[in-house]
Amino acid sequence: MRSVWHPCTQMKLLEEQPPIAIASAAGPWLCDETGKRYLDGISSWWVNLFGHGHPHIKASLTDQLDRLDHVMLAGFTHAPVVELSERLALLTGLGHAFYASDGASATEIALKMSAHFWRNSGRHTKCRFVGLAGGYHGETIGALGVTDVPVFRDPYAPLLRLAATVPSPDARGARPGESAADVASRCAAALEAWFIEHGDETAALIVEPLVQCAAGMAMYDPQFLRLARELCNRYDVHLVVDEIATGFGRTGSMFAHQQAGIRPDFICLSKGLTGGTLPLSAVLTTDAVYQAFYDDAPARAFLHSHSYTGNPLACRAALATLEIFEQQDVLAGNVRRARMLSDALAPLSAHPRVRHARHLGMIWAWDVKTTLADFPQRYRQQAMARGLLLRPIGRTIYAMPPYVLDTEEVEWLAHGALAALEAALAEETAIA
């Protein structure tokens, strides 16, 4: 604790609640130094797809380590990065991949590419960005500029070039008589109003497709993405979809934006890209964007780099992850697994203190009516005491487990999530 500064943590609180030392992991389970196990109900911050220590990914990494661990990607190339780029192009329809090591860096790359594209195209005024209220795209300076979560952004406001925001199509914001699609259409109208006034200076719209995770798993109708795509075409604005958390089957389809039947100008990927084994992110884009940088002049090139860009080990882990999807028909299996989980979680969804129970693909969320200011910490502690890793976002509890739970593990998750809620609410009663 004296030497490690933990992320997203008030370090003083660790004096009373020390971090749990994890010694090993296998499948959906984490095991601490005392031998106690915890079901990883949030996939270790949404990265682990097929359980910890998956044998196919481990074997691929071992093989790659015997061949090539790393080489700089400036002036060199290697088989894993080429094959991964080709496979991602087939999956998305976007044929040009640029690599980094984390989601925030992917956001930075997409924003820089978009603004630089317009500069190379002679439209220097198109350098602003717009996003959704409550949007989250990372915590580096550029990514914070398009993030609308005050607790992350406000301390650094003087350093930021803040993007504009338009209303979120979050279905929880439905007015009386409105459907989720109605909310999407209403918010798209607000986006059009922005474009009418500011389209000439706007480089890109950035959105988390279908689920705004850090906003409390805010879910919305695909109609918004369809309308946003049309509006971006009409007003000459790039559409950036941040699939960092929603990609690789989390929403039911391989990528969330595919449920709207659209093709974006940029896709940002990370988290599940390597199955939760190694840091890697990618930005995919179109031929038109790529061609705007293709020139004899170095100043027109995209001069952005990371030392570990396209690391062979990370790319090989990503290839192994995609091979698991192909070989095991993961998306079809998740339909069955999601049905089993939804049935098991029904008592939690029906709890009298739960509002807006919602589900999409392999994501479940529930808003809890509580007066506890420290509800997230209390709920997390109660879940951990029951051998379950769940980490609420404000008063929203959610589950985003790996795609490997069996029947007993499903019951463990469902029973523990409900029992932790009852225990946290009992503490509220005791305080009152």
C-alpha positions in Angstrom: 0.0 0.0 0.0 2.9 2.4 0.7 4.4 1.8 -2.8 1.4 1.0 -5.0 -1.0 3.8 -5.9 -4.2 2.1 -6.8 -6.4 3.3 -9.7 -9.8 4.8 -9.1 -9.2 4.6 -5.3 -9.1 7.0 -2.4 -5.9 5.6 -0.8 -6.8 6.7 2.7 -9.8 4.3 2.7 -7.4 1.4 2.2 -6.1 1.9 5.7 -9.5 0.5 7.0 -10.2 -1.7 4.0 -6.9 -3.1 2.6 -6.8 -4.4 -1.0 -7.3 -8.1 -1.3 -4.2 -9.9 -2.5 -5.1 -12.2 -5.4 -2.7 -15.1 -5.7 -4.2 -17.0 -8.7 -7.1 -17.2 -11.0 -8.8 -19.8 -13.1 -12.0 -19.6 -15.2 -14.4 -17.1 -13.6 -12.7 -17.4 -10.2 -10.1 -15.3 -8.4 -8.3 -16.8 -5.4 -6.7 -14.7 -2.7 -3.6 -15.6 -0.6 -5.8 -17.2 2.1 -7.4 -19.6 -0.4 -10.8 -17.8 -0.5 -12.4 -17.7 -3.9 -14.4 -14.8 -5.6 -16.6 -15.1 -8.6 -15.4 -12.4 -11.0 -18.9 -10.9 -11.8 -17.5 -7.9 -13.7 -14.8 -9.6 -15.7 -12.1 -7.7 -13.9 -13.3 -4.3 -15.2 -14.9 -5.8 -18.3 -11.8 -7.3 -19.9 -12.0 -11.0 -19.2 -14.1 -12.8 -21.8 -13.4 -16.5 -21.4 -12.2 -16.9 -17.9 -8.8 -16.4 -16.4 -6.0 -18.6 -17.7 -7.8 -19.8 -20.8 -5.7 -22.7 -22.2 -5.9 -21.7 -25.9 -4.8 -18.1 -25.1 -2.0 -19.4 -22.8 -0.8 -21.8 -25.5 -0.7 -19.1 -28.1 1.2 -16.7 -25.9 3.7 -19.4 -25.0 4.3 -20.2 -28.7 4.6 -16.5 -29.6 7.1 -15.9 -26.7 9.3 -18.6 -28.3 9.3 -16.7 -31.6 9.2 -12.9 -31.0 8.4 -11.0 -27.9 8.5 -7.4 -29.3 9.8 -5.3 -32.1 9.1 -1.6 -32.8 6.4 -1.2 -35.5 8.0 1.8 -37.0 10.0 0.4 -40.0 9.2 -3.2 -39.1 6.2 -5.5 -39.1 5.4 -9.1 -38.0 2.8 -11.8 -38.7 0.6 -11.4 -35.7 -0.1 -7.7 -36.3 -0.8 -8.3 -40.0 -3.1 -11.2 -39.4 -5.0 -9.4 -36.6 -5.5 -6.3 -38.7 -6.9 -8.4 -41.5 -9.3 -10.3 -39.2 -10.6 -7.1 -37.6 -11.1 -5.7 -41.1 -13.3 -8.7 -42.0 -15.3 -8.4 -38.8 -15.9 -4.6 -39.1 -15.6 -3.6 -42.7 -12.9 -1.0 -41.7 -9.6 -2.0 -43.3 -7.0 0.2 -41.5 -5.9 -0.6 -37.9 -3.7 1.6 -35.7 -2.6 0.2 -32.4 -1.9 1.4 -28.9 -2.2 -0.2 -25.4 -5.3 1.1 -23.7 -8.7 2.4 -24.3 -8.0 6.1 -23.5 -5.2 6.0 -26.0 -7.5 4.6 -28.6 -9.9 7.6 -28.0 -7.0 10.0 -28.4 -5.9 8.4 -31.7 -9.4 8.5 -33.1 -9.9 12.2 -32.2 -6.5 13.2 -33.5 -7.0 11.2 -36.7 -10.4 12.9 -37.3 -9.2 16.4 -36.7 -6.0 15.8 -38.8 -8.1 14.3 -41.6 -10.1 17.5 -41.9 -6.9 19.6 -41.7 -5.3 17.5 -44.5 -8.6 18.0 -46.5 -8.2 21.8 -46.2 -11.0 22.2 -43.7 -9.0 23.5 -40.7 -12.1 24.8 -38.8 -13.5 21.3 -38.3 -11.7 20.6 -35.0 -14.4 20.4 -32.4 -16.0 17.3 -30.9 -19.5 16.4 -29.6 -20.5 13.5 -27.4 -23.4 12.3 -25.3 -24.3 13.5 -21.8 -22.8 11.1 -19.3 -20.4 9.7 -21.9 -17.1 8.2 -20.8 -14.1 7.7 -23.1 -11.1 7.5 -20.9 -9.0 9.6 -18.5 -6.1 11.0 -20.5 -6.3 14.7 -21.2 -7.8 14.3 -24.7 -10.1 11.5 -23.7 -11.3 13.5 -20.7 -12.2 16.3 -23.1 -15.0 14.1 -24.5 -15.9 12.5 -21.2 -18.9 13.9 -19.3 -18.5 12.3 -15.9 -17.7 15.2 -13.5 -15.8 13.1 -10.8 -13.2 12.2 -13.4 -13.2 15.4 -15.4 -13.7 18.4 -13.1 -10.4 18.3 -11.3 -8.6 18.7 -14.6 -11.0 21.2 -16.3 -8.4 23.9 -16.7 -6.3 21.5 -18.7 -9.1 20.3 -21.0 -10.5 21.4 -24.3 -14.1 20.3 -23.4 -16.3 18.9 -26.1 -20.0 19.8 -26.4 -22.6 17.3 -25.2 -26.1 16.6 -26.5 -28.8 14.7 -24.5 -28.2 11.0 -23.9 -30.8 8.6 -25.5 -30.7 6.7 -22.1 -34.1 4.8 -22.1 -34.5 5.6 -18.4 -35.2 9.2 -19.5 -38.4 8.3 -21.3 -41.3 10.7 -20.8 -44.8 9.4 -20.1 -45.9 7.4 -23.2 -42.5 7.3 -24.8 -40.7 4.2 -25.9 -37.0 3.7 -26.0 -37.1 4.4 -29.7 -39.0 7.6 -29.1 -36.3 8.7 -26.7 -33.6 7.9 -29.3 -35.5 10.0 -31.9 -35.9 12.9 -29.6 -32.2 12.9 -28.7 -31.2 12.6 -32.4 -33.3 15.8 -33.0 -31.2 17.6 -30.4 -28.1 16.3 -32.2 -29.3 17.7 -35.5 -30.0 21.1 -33.8 -26.3 21.1 -32.7 -25.1 20.1 -36.2 -27.2 22.9 -37.8 -25.4 25.5 -35.8 -22.0 23.9 -35.4 -21.5 21.3 -38.1 -19.0 23.3 -40.0 -16.7 23.3 -37.0 -17.3 19.8 -35.8 -14.9 17.0 -36.7 -16.6 14.1 -35.0 -19.4 12.7 -32.9 -18.2 10.1 -30.4 -20.6 7.7 -28.7 -20.6 4.5 -26.7 -23.0 2.3 -28.8 -26.1 1.0 -27.0 -24.6 1.1 -23.5 -23.0 4.0 -21.7 -21.2 1.9 -19.1 -19.7 4.5 -16.7 -23.0 6.4 -16.7 -24.6 3.5 -14.8 -25.1 1.1 -17.7 -27.4 3.5 -19.5 -28.9 1.5 -22.3 -30.6 2.9 -25.4 -32.3 1.9 -28.6 -30.3 1.3 -31.8 -32.5 3.9 -33.6 -30.2 6.6 -32.2 -27.2 5.1 -33.9 -29.1 4.9 -37.2 -30.2 8.5 -37.0 -26.8 9.7 -35.8 -25.2 8.0 -38.8 -27.6 9.8 -41.2 -26.9 13.1 -39.5 -23.1 12.7 -39.6 -23.4 11.9 -43.3 -25.6 15.0 -43.9 -23.5 17.4 -42.0 -20.1 16.0 -42.9 -19.1 14.8 -39.5 -17.2 11.7 -38.5 -18.9 9.1 -36.4 -16.6 7.5 -33.8 -18.0 4.4 -31.9 -16.3 3.6 -28.7 -16.6 -0.2 -28.5 -13.9 -0.5 -25.8 -16.4 -1.9 -23.3 -19.3 -2.9 -25.6 -17.2 -4.9 -28.2 -16.6 -8.6 -28.5 -20.1 -9.9 -27.6 -20.9 -7.9 -24.6 -24.2 -6.6 -26.0 -25.1 -9.8 -27.9 -23.6 -9.0 -31.2 -19.9 -9.0 -31.9 -19.9 -5.2 -31.9 -22.8 -3.1 -30.5 -23.1 -0.8 -33.5 -23.8 -3.7 -35.7 -27.3 -4.0 -34.1 -28.1 -0.7 -35.8 -26.9 -1.9 -39.2 -24.4 1.0 -39.6 -20.8 1.5 -40.5 -18.9 4.1 -38.4 -15.9 6.1 -39.6 -13.8 5.0 -36.6 -14.1 2.1 -34.1 -12.1 2.1 -30.8 -11.4 -1.3 -29.4 -9.6 -2.5 -26.2 -10.6 -4.4 -23.0 -11.8 -7.8 -24.4 -9.6 -7.6 -27.4 -7.0 -9.9 -25.9 -9.5 -11.8 -23.7 -8.3 -9.9 -20.7 -4.6 -11.1 -20.8 -2.5 -8.2 -22.1 -2.9 -4.5 -22.8 -3.8 -3.7 -26.4 -6.1 -1.2 -28.1 -6.9 -0.6 -31.8 -8.5 2.1 -33.8 -10.1 1.0 -37.1 -11.0 3.4 -39.9 -12.0 3.8 -43.5 -10.2 4.0 -46.8 -11.2 7.6 -47.1 -9.5 8.6 -43.8 -6.4 6.5 -44.6 -6.0 8.1 -48.1 -6.1 11.7 -46.6 -2.8 10.8 -44.9 -1.2 9.0 -47.8 1.3 11.5 -49.3 5.0 12.2 -49.9 5.0 14.9 -47.2 5.8 13.6 -43.7 3.8 16.4 -42.2 0.6 14.9 -43.7 1.4 11.5 -42.1 -0.3 10.5 -38.8 2.7 11.1 -36.5 1.5 9.3 -33.4 3.3 6.5 -31.7 3.5 4.2 -28.7 6.6 2.2 -27.9 4.6 -1.0 -27.6 2.4 -0.4 -30.6 1.3 -3.7 -32.2 3.2 -5.8 -29.7 3.4 -9.3 -31.1 2.4 -11.0 -27.8 -0.7 -8.9 -27.3 -1.6 -9.3 -31.0 -1.3 -13.1 -30.7 -3.5 -13.0 -27.6 -6.1 -11.1 -29.6 -5.9 -13.6 -32.4 -6.4 -16.5 -30.0 -9.4 -14.6 -28.6 -11.0 -14.3 -32.1 -10.2 -18.0 -32.7 -12.3 -18.9 -29.6 -15.2 -16.9 -31.0 -15.0 -18.7 -34.3 -14.4 -22.3 -33.0 -16.9 -22.3 -30.2 -19.8 -20.2 -31.7 -19.6 -17.9 -28.6 -22.4 -15.5 -29.5 -24.9 -18.4 -29.9 -23.7 -19.9 -26.6 -24.2 -16.5 -24.9 -27.8 -16.4 -25.9 -28.4 -19.6 -23.9 -26.2 -18.4 -21.0 -27.9 -15.1 -20.9 -31.3 -16.7 -20.7 -30.2 -18.8 -17.8 -28.7 -15.8 -16.0 -31.8 -13.7 -16.5 -34.0 -16.4 -15.0 -31.6 -16.7 -12.0 -31.5 -13.0 -11.6 -35.3 -12.5 -11.7 -35.7 -12.2 -7.9 -33.1 -9.3 -7.9 -34.9 -7.6 -10.8 -38.2 -7.9 -9.0 -36.8 -6.5 -5.7 -39.0 -3.7 -4.3 -36.0 -1.4 -4.0 -34.8 -1.9 -7.6 -35.7 0.5 -10.4 -35.1 0.2 -14.1 -33.9 -3.5 -14.2 -32.4 -3.9 -17.6 -30.5 -6.4 -19.7 -28.6 -6.4 -23.0 -26.5 -9.4 -24.2 -24.2 -10.3 -21.3 -24.8 -7.1 -19.3 -27.4 -6.8 -16.5 -28.0 -3.6 -14.4 -30.3 -2.5 -11.6 -30.8 1.0 -10.0 -31.2 0.8 -6.3 -33.4 3.2 -4.3 -31.3 3.9 -1.2 -30.3 6.8 1.1 -26.9 5.4 1.7 -24.3 7.9 0.4 -21.7 5.1 0.6 -23.9 2.4 -1.0 -21.3 1.4 -3.6 -18.7 0.6 -0.9 -21.1 -1.2 1.4 -22.6 -3.3 -1.5 -19.1 -4.2 -2.8 -18.0 -5.3 0.7 -21.2 -7.4 1.2 -20.7 -9.0 -2.2 -17.0 -9.8 -1.5 -18.0 -11.3 1.9 -20.1 -13.7 -0.1 -17.3 -14.6 -2.5 -18.5 -12.4 -5.3 -16.7 -9.5 -7.1 -19.4 -6.8 -8.0 -18.5 -3.1 -8.1 -21.5 -0.7 -8.3 -21.4 2.5 -10.2 -23.1 4.9 -7.9 -26.5 3.4 -7.0 -26.4 1.1 -10.0 -25.4 -2.5 -9.4 -24.5 -4.5 -12.5 -23.1 -7.8 -13.7 -20.9 -8.3 -16.7 -19.4 -11.8 -16.1 -17.1 -13.9 -18.3 -18.7 -16.1 -21.0 -18.0 -19.3 -19.1 -20.4 -19.6 -16.2 -21.9 -23.0 -15.6 -25.2 -23.6 -13.8 -23.7 -23.6 -10.3 -21.8 -20.4 -11.0 -24.9 -18.7 -12.3 -26.7 -19.5 -9.1 -23.7 -18.3 -7.1 -23.7 -15.0 -8.9 -27.5 -14.5 -8.6 -27.8 -15.6 -5.0 -24.8 -13.5 -3.9 -25.9 -10.4 -5.7 -29.4 -10.5 -4.1 -28.0 -11.4 -0.6 -25.5 -8.5 -0.8 -28.3 -6.1 -1.7 -30.4 -7.3 1.3 -27.5 -6.9 3.6 -26.6 -3.4 2.4 -30.2 -2.3 2.8 -30.3 -3.8 6.3 -27.3 -1.6 7.1 -29.4 1.4 5.9 -32.2 0.4 8.2 -29.8 0.1 11.1 -28.4 3.5 10.5 -31.8 5.1 10.2 
